[in-house]
Amino acid sequence: MFDRYVEWKRNWVEASRCSPNLRVFICEQLLSFYSNCSKCTKFRKVAADETFLLSTDFLNSYICENCDVPEDSIIEEAKKITFIQSISAPPLLHDAPAVHYLRGEYYLDEVGFSPVNDRFYIDECPTKKFMSPFNMPTEQSMAFSVRPDVMEYDEVHSFPEYSIEPVPFLAMRNSIIALWNLNPFDRLTYEHCLRSLICRGLIRVWYATQLQRVFNYLELKSVINYGFISPPKIPLIKRIHPSEKRQLDVIVIGAGVSGLGVARQLRSFGVKVTVLEAKSRTGGRMQDDWSLGVAVGCGAQLITGIVNNPIVLMCEQAKVKYRPLGDDCPLIDSCIGRHVNAAADRLTDEHFNSILDAIGQWKLKSKNGDISLMEQIKLVHEKLLSSVDFRWTKEHDRLFQWQLGNVEFSCGSRLSDVSARNWDQNECVGQFAGEHAILAEGSSVIIRKLSEGLDIRCSNPVVSIDYSKPDKVILHTENGRKYQANKVILSVPLAVYHRGIIQFEPELPDDKSEALRNLGAGLIEKVAVKFPRKFWTDLLRKDGTIDYFGNVPKSSAERGLFNMFYDFSTRSSVNPKNQQFVLMSYVCGDSVDIVNTKTDVEVVELFVEALQELFPDETIPVPTGYVVTHWGRDLYIGMSYSYLKVGGTGDHYDMLAKPIENKLFFCGEATNRFFPQTMTGAFVSAQREAGKVIESYISEAMPIPKLE
């Protein structure tokens, strides 16, 4: 036994920051095991020799000798939350699934795992490329990654008893998150997590009881169990409050990705949901046009970072193709019809980045009020040029205009309308990491699968919402129908609020009105054109493949007019004769209104003229088809994505997202402070609101009981 202790101590010292002692050794290596019967679920003390080690395989198959025998009275004591106060050494889990991710990066005892027993390891993880659950100390923060050694703010609020000593909570939370990330294609269950809960002594009984609470919390927050997975056998509401008999009725307004996302998640939680959609189809701003033989995403089609991105996870679950985009972006100068000068491009790029850095410093140090981003860029631009001995040429200015056009695209608006102080406020938190990607076959499958099983009523524009009654919300639609529900979730574009299409009784509170004044409805229109042959790639790259290329404008007047061209051509085909050759571009900023002032044919002529200027030695073939979007004309959409107006702050996103009297809830990209302007942000806001609705429902029924 002494030799065993010495060996254990040596291993502990090598892998732990804390000093080992005899009490820890006893808890880690000598206490009896307690297993729960896979048939009756009761806990039993396992009689085994000293070589026996509890394992997931054993827990999967263990059946006690007599399921009718009551549990030992000491088991009930161990289930109480206060039991942990009686133990003499910190409880650490063995063979935890999170070790697969954390090995070598963290001291395992600081995140709740035994440093001398970590057999859990997977040589090849199938989700490694697109899921990374934990932030690593040597890497930059990533969206949807948690620090395994620190409780999040919401976790401290929900589990205050662990705020002083968080290690047991971290052990449970990290294990559950790891199990979900290792296999997000099947619904993760509490029972599966329980079978991975390995440790000695009665503390396993205590862990098992607390594990249910942590599991429910993570599911409520949509950290686990989201996307296209099977519904649970027992809905979350019934697990949290088995005795609750009320039926929660929720109406969702809008069947875009956020409306469908929140409806689907609420349905899995056990809620009765009805979706009212103004248009005759679902999908909102995620709409595909296949008329050119390829998927042209008239709205959202770009995935900004594939790691931990729920859109990517749904693609993987549904086997929807997405194509990572390369970094190479050749720039063609429309004035000279050839690649831009590399030195001029590099210098302009550094100059523009210096301007953005200077604006960042101004935001930190200046106490002055807000101005437009365009005004601030011009001020810094002129100041930098006047302070250096450098000749700024027309070529540099054209490249500068191209950079401005990119920012106008990212904001979805003229920069003269955008806040200089807060235009990029979301970058204060970790964004989605990894490559950008494009939904190569569009978003239709995602929208269709999100819609499955939902009660969706299209062509039902809501015109009024009366939330003055204490226990219900009454809605009227344009076609004269009346609906009522306990709670309503609004998932409509920002422009719909601006247009006053929906009347509220009583009127929206002041903070909502303030948010609507400070959030802008940005607009971008897309143009896709089909050609009989692929004339562009050979002139850009010798291997004939390119994802996109830039169109450097002749002057500021043409900035935002086809700033970038994306190659949507089919990449491969069994029959080359069936290949489609399509280029897509967009108009934004001051150029966006051309889709309204000109006919579609005239817009396509401008598109071809722009290509002719980029490729003067090429005879551009006559297009064989085209798609031109008109989001600005769409009564029930009217925009692309939101931006912050001058004077606006990230708080205004939060104001729009804030529920009203726990009866009206709000989701959509314009309610997501940290991930606005993307389909991912819209979907994330939906998962957020699903949790809020359930929390409000439970709090109205009764306080969540504390486990004793």
N, C-alpha and C positions, 0 to 999 in steps of 0.2 A: 504493500500500500504506500509506503514511503517513497519507493522508486516511482510509483505512478504519480504521486504528488509532485515530486521533483521535475519529472518530465512535463507535467501539466503547467507547472510554474514557469519553466523555461519557455515553453511555447507562448504562454500568456504574455510574458515580458516582451517578447519579440513583436507581438501583434497588437498590443494595447498601450494606451497612454496611462491607465490607472494601475496602481500596484496591486498584485494578487495577494490573497490571504486565505487562511484555512476555511473561513466561512464560505467564501466564494467557491472554493474547491468542493466543499460538501454539497452546496446547491447545484453546482455544475456537473459533478461526477458521481455522487453517491446517493442522492435522494431517489425514492421510488418514482415510477412513472404512473400517471393517471391517464387512462384512455377512455374516450367516449365510444359507446357501443354503436356500430353502424346500423343496428336494427332499432333499438329502443332509445338511443341517443344519451342514455344515462352514463355518468362517469363511474369508472371502476378503477381500483388500484390493481395494477398489472403485476402478477406474480411471475418473476422471470429471474434467470441467473444473472451473474454480474457481467456477462458478456453481451447481454441484451441491450439494444439501443432502439428507442422508439423511432419509427419512420412513417412517412406518408403511406407507403405500401401497407404497413401493418394497420394503420388507422383506417384505411380503405376497406379492409376485410375483417376487422376485429368485431366479434360478436360475443357478448358476455355470456356466462354459463346459464343465467336465469334472469331474463328480462323483467320478470314480475317482482323481483327483489328490489325494495326501495334503495335509493342511494344512501350511502353512509351519511350520517348527520353532519359530519365534518365538511362534506361537499357543499352543503348549503351555506355554511360559514365562509367557505372559500369563494363563493359567488358574490359576496358583498364587496362593494367598491372599497370599503375600508380595510379589507383583508391585507392589502399590500403593505399597510402600516405595521403589520406584525412580523414581516419577514426580516431576516437578518442580513441579507445581501441582495443587491439589485438583481432583478430577474432578467435574464438574457435568453433570447431565443436561439435555437440551434438550427443549422441547415436551412436558414431563411432564404426564400427566393430572391430577395433584394441583394444578397451577396453576389449574385451573378453580375450586377451592375456596379457594386460599391467596392469590391475587392481591390485592395491596393490604393484606393483613393481616400478612404476614411478609416479612422480607428473604429472598428466595428462595435466595440462596447459603448461608444458614444452615440450610436444610432440604434442601440437595443439588441445587438447580436453578439453571440459569443465569439471571441476572436480565435478560439482553439477548435471550433467545430463548424466548418463551413463547406460541407460536402456538395452543396447545391451549386451546380455550374453547368452551363450549356455551351458546347463547343461552337455551334452555329445557330444563332438566334434568327428566326425568319423575319422578325420585325425590326432588326437592327438598323436598316437603312432609313426607316421613316418614323421610328419611335425611340425617344430617349428620355426616360421618366425623371432622371435626377440630374441636377446641376452638379458639375464637377469643379473642384476648386481651381483647376488649371485651365478652365475654359470659360468663355463668355456666357452670361446668362441667356437662357433660351425660354421662349414662351412655352407654357405648360410643362415646364420642368420644375420640380420642387427641390429645395435643399433638404437632404435627408436628415440633417442634424438640427433643424430649426422648425418650430411650429409656425405655420402661417397665421396671419391676423385672424382670419375667420375661424381657424382651428382653436386658437386660444379663447375666442369668444364662445365657441360651442362646447369646449372642454376645459373650462377654467381650472379644474382640479389638477390638470397636468402642467399648468403654466410654470410651476416652480421646478418640478422634476419631470421633464417631458419624455425621458427615454422610453418608458413603456408605451406611451402613445406613439412615438416615432417608430418603434418596432412593429406595431400593428399596422400603422398607416403605410409604412414603406413596404411591408410584405404584401399588402393588398394591391397597392399600385403596381408593384413588380409583377404579380401574378396576372393582372389585367394586361400589362404591356407585353408580357411574354406570349399571350394568346388572346388578342382582342377580337377574335372571330367567333367566339362563343360567349354566351352570357356567363360572367363570373358569379358564383354563388357563395354565400356565407359558408356553406358546408365544405366547399372546395378550399376556402381559405383556412377553415378550421383544421383540415387534414394536413396543412402545411405548418401548423402551430406546434413546434417541437420544443419541449423543455421538460425538466424534471420537477417533481414535487407538485403540491396543490396549486402552485402559482399558475399552472396550465389551466386549471378550472377557472381561476380568476380571469386569466387572459381570454378564455373562450367566451365568457360573459361580456367582457368589455369589447371584444372583437365585433360583436353584433352591432353595437352602437357606432363604432368607427366605420364599419362596412356600410351601414345605412347612411351615415353622413356623407361618405365619399360618393355613394350612388345618388343621393339627393343633389349634390353639387356637380353631378355629371363628370366627375373625375374618372369614373369607371362606368362601364355598361352604357355606351351610347353608340349611335350609328345603326347599322342593319344587323341586329342580333335578335334572337327569339325573345318573346315576352317572358317575364318571370312567372313561376307557378303561383307565387303569392305576391301581389303588388306591394310596393313600398309603403303605401298608406296603411295597409292591413298589418304590415310588419311593425310599423311604429306604433299604431293604435289599433290592436285587433278588435277592441270592443266598439269602435266608432261605426255607427250605422248610417250616418248621413251620406248622401250621394253628392259629390262635388260636380257641378255642371260648369263648364268653362266654354266660352265662345272665343275663337281666335279670328281676328279680322285681318285677312291677307294670306294668300297661299304662296308666298315666295319661300325662299329657303329658310328664313327665320320662322315664318308662320307654320310651315310644315314641320320644321324641326321641333318647335315648342309643343305642337299638337301631338307629334309622335312620342315625345318623351313623357308628356303628361299622361297619355294613354297607357304607356308602360308602367306608370306609377299607380294606375288604377282610377283615373279620372275619366268622366264622360266629356268628350270634346266634340264641338262642332266648329267647322272652319267655314267662314263666309268670304268669298272671293268676288271682287267687283267685276273682274274680266271673265271671259268665257273659257279661260285656260288657267292652269296652275303654273308656278315657276317664277312669277314676278320678273325681276331683271335677269334671271337665268333662263334665257330662251335661245334655242338653237334654230338655225336655218340651214336645211340640207339641200336647198334648191341648186347649189353649185356642185353637188356631189361630195362635198366634205362638210364637216360640222363647223359652221361659222357661229360662234357665240355672239349673238347680237348685244348681249350685255356681259355679264361676268363669265370669264373663261380662264383667267390667269390665276394660278396658285402661287402666292408669295411666300415661298419657303415650305418645303415638304415635311420637315421634321416636326412631329407632334401635331401636325395640322389635321384637324378632324375631317376636313374635306378629303384629304389624302387617305385617311383611315377608311372612310366610307368607300372611296375608290377601290381600295384593297379588298374590303369586305365584299363589294359587289362585282369585283373583277372589271372595273371600269378603267380604261387606259388613260394614263396621263404621261406626258412626255417632258422630261427635264429639258430646260433650255440652256444652251451653251452661253458662255460669257462673251464670245466673239461677236462684236457688232461693227462691221465695216461702215464707215461714214463716207457718203458720196456728196461732194460739193455740187449743188445744182447749177452754180455759175459756170463751172468749168467741165462738168460731166466726167469727173474722175475722182479717185480716192483723195481725201483731204491730205494736206501736208502733215506728216506725222509729228513733226516738231511743233507746228502751230497748234495741232490738236492737243498735244501733251501740255503745252504752256497754257492754253485756254482752260483746259480741265483743271489744272492746278490753280489758276487764277479764280475760277468759279468756286472751287472748294475752299479757297482762302476767304472768299466773300461769305460763304455759309459759316465758316468758322468764326469770322468776325461778327456776324449776326448773332451767333451763339454766345459770344463774349458780351455783346451788347445786352442780350437778354439777362445775363447773369449780373451785370454791373450797373446797368442803367435803371433809374427809377422813373424815367419818363413814360408817358402813356404809349399806347400802341399806335402803329402806323401800318400802311399796307406793305406787303412783302415786296412788291415791285418798287415802291418808293425807297425802301431800305436797301434793296439790292443796288439800285442806281446810285444811292449816296455812297455806299462802300466801294462800288465799282469805280466811280469817278475819283474817290479819294486814293484808292490804290494806284490808279494810273498816274495821278499827279505826283505821287511820292516816289516813283521809280523812273529811271532813265530808260524808257522803252518806247518803241514806236508801235502803237496799236493800229494794225492794218484792217482793211475791210474784210480780209480773210478771217482774222481773229474775231471780228464783230459777227460774222456769219456763224461761226462756231459758238459764239456766246449766245446768239439767238436760239440756236439749237438746244443749248443747255437750258435756257429759259423755257423753251417749249416742253422739255421733259418735266420740269417742275409744274408747269400748268397742267400737264396730263396727270401727274401724281395728285394734284390738288383738285382737279376737275373743274377749274375755274380760271378766270382772268386773275393774274397775280395782284392787280390793283384792288381786288375785292378781298384778298386773303390776309389774315393776320400775320404780321411779321414776327410778333412775339410768340405766337402759339401754333403756327402752321404745322410744326412737326412735334407737338407736345407728346404724342404717343410713343416717341422713341426714348422716353425716360424709362421704359420697362423693356425687358427682353422681348424681341420679336421672333417670329418663326424662323428657325435656322434651316440651313440646307439650300439646295438648288431651287430656283423658281421653276415652275412647270406649267404646262398648258393642258387643258382637258382636250386631248386629241380627238376624241369622239363626242365632245360636247357634254352637257350636263343633264340631258334628258333622262338618262337611266337613274341618276341620283334623285332627280325630282320625282320620277315615277315611283321609285322604291320608298322615298319618304312619304309618299301619298298613300301607300298600300294600307288598307284597313281603316283609313280615316273617313269620317263623315264630312265630305267637302261639298259645298253648295256654291257652284260658280254662278256668274251673272247675278250676283246679289250685292250691289253696291250699298254699303251702310251710309245713311245720310244723317242719322241722329243717334246719340247715346245719352240715355238718362240714367245717371248714377246717384240720383237724389234719394232713392229708397234705401232703407237700412239693410235689407237682406238680399237685394237683387239688383241687377242692371238690365234695363230695357233698351232694346235696339230696334230701329225701324230702317227698312231698306227702301231703295228707290222704287222697287216694284210693289210697295205697299205691304210687305210682310213684316211681322212683328216677332222678335225673338227675345228671350230673357234667359239669364244665367246668374250664377252666384258671382262669377268673376269674368272679366273680359280682358283679353290680351290684344293690344293693337300692334300689328306688324305691317305697317304701311310706310311707303317712302315719305321722306321729309317734305317733299313737294306737295303731297296730299294735305298735310297740315297747313302749309303755307297758302294753299288754294281755298281753304275753308270748306272743303267738300263735306266734312263731317262736323255737325253741330253738337255741342256738348251742353248738357243740362245737369248741374250748373256749369258755367263757363270754366275753362281750364284755369287752375290757380296761377298766380303771378310768376312763380318760378318756371312753369312750363312756357308761359308767354315769353319770358326773358330768354329761355333756351331757344325758342323758335326764332327770335329776333337775331340771335347771334350765330346760329348755325345756317350755313348756306347750302342750297341744293345745287351741286355742281352738275354740269352737263357735258358729256362727250358723245359724239356720234361716230359710228363706224361705217366704213365703206370696204366691201370685199368685191374683188373683180376676178373673174375666171378668164383664162387665156388658153388658146389652143396649143401652146407650147411653153416650155419653161425657158425663158430667155435671160433670166437674171443671174442665176447662180454661177454659171461659168465665168461671168465677168467679175464675180466677187471672190470666189474661192475655187481653186483648181479641182478639188474633189467634188465640186458640184453640190455641196450641202451647206445650207445656212438657215438659221432660225429667224433672223431678222437683220435689217440694215437701216441705217439712219439717212434721212434726207436733210442735208444742211440747207436752210432756206437762203434765198437771195437777199432778203431784207427782213426787217422786223414785221413788215406788213404781211408776210407769208408765214410767219411763225405760227405753229399749231396746225398748219395745213399739210397733212400727211407727213408728220414729223418722223414717223417710223413706219416701215413696211415689214409685216410678218408673213413668213412663208407658210401657208396653210395647205400646201400641196400634199397629196398622198405620198407617203415615204416609200412604200413598197407595194407591189401588186403581183398576184400570180399572172395576171394578164396585163402587160405594160400598156396595152391599148386602152385599158379602162382607167388609167391614171388621170387624176384631175390636177390642174395647175392653177392655184389660187393665191393671190396676194391680198392681204387685209391691211388697212391703215385706218387712221382716225382723224377727226378734226376736233380741236378744242380751243379754249381761250377765245380770242377775238374772231377766230375763223369758224367757230362752231355753227353759226347761223346760216352757213351756205346751204345746208340741207333744206332750209326753209325758203331761202331767197331764190334758189335755183331748182330746176327739175332734177330728178334722179339721173336722167341721161346727161344733163349738163355737169352734174357732180362727177359722174364717171369720166366724162371728157377731161375734166380738170385732173383727175386721178391719172389718166393716161398721159396727159401733157407733162405732169410732174415726173413720171417715169421716163418720158422721152428726154427730158432735160438731164436726168441722171445717167441715161445711157444713149448719148447722142449718136453713137455709131451703130445703134441697133434700130431696126425698124420694128416698132412695137406693134404686135398683131392686134387685130380688131377683137375686142372682148366678146366672149360667147355667153356671158351671164354676169349678173352683179347683184349685190345686196346693199341697200342703203338704209340705215336705221333712222328712226324719227322719234326717239324717246321724249324729246321736248314737247311733241304734240300729244303724247299719250296722256289722257286726262287722269288716269289712275296711277301713273308712274311719274312722268314729267322730269326725270333727272337720271343721273348715273350714280353719283355718290356724294356724300356730304363733305363740307369743309368748314373751317372756322373763319368767320368774317372778322374784319378789323374790330378789335375789342372783345372778341370771343375767346374763351378759355376752355380747357378740358372739362372744367366744372359744368359747362353747359351740356356736354354729352351726358354727364351724370344726372343733371336736372331733368333732361328729357326721359331718362331711363327710370326715374324715381316713380314708384307706384303712387296712385291716388287713393287714399282711404282703404288700401288693401282690396280694392275692387277693380280698378283699372291698372293694367300692367302694360309695359312698353318694351318692345324689342325691335331689332333691325340694326343695320350697320351704323345708323346715326345715333344709336343709343350706346354704342360701345366705345368708351373713351380710349382704350388701349389698342383696339384693332378695328378702327373705322375704315370705311371705303373699300371693304373686301367682302366677298361671299363668306370667307372664313369668319370675319368679325360678325356678320349677320347670324351665322349659325351658332357661334359661341354665345351671343346675346340670347338666343333662344334657349339654350341649355341653362343659362343663368336664370331666366324668368321662370322656367319650369320649376326650379328649386324654390324660388321666391313664392310662387303660388302655393306650393305644398306647405312651406313654412308658415305662411299666413293662415292657411286652412287649419293646420294643427294647432297653432297658437289660439285660434278662435274657439276650437273645440275644448281644449284643456292644455295646460302646460305640459311639455314633454316630461314624463316622470323620470326622476333620477333613480338609477338602479342602486338598490341598497345591498 
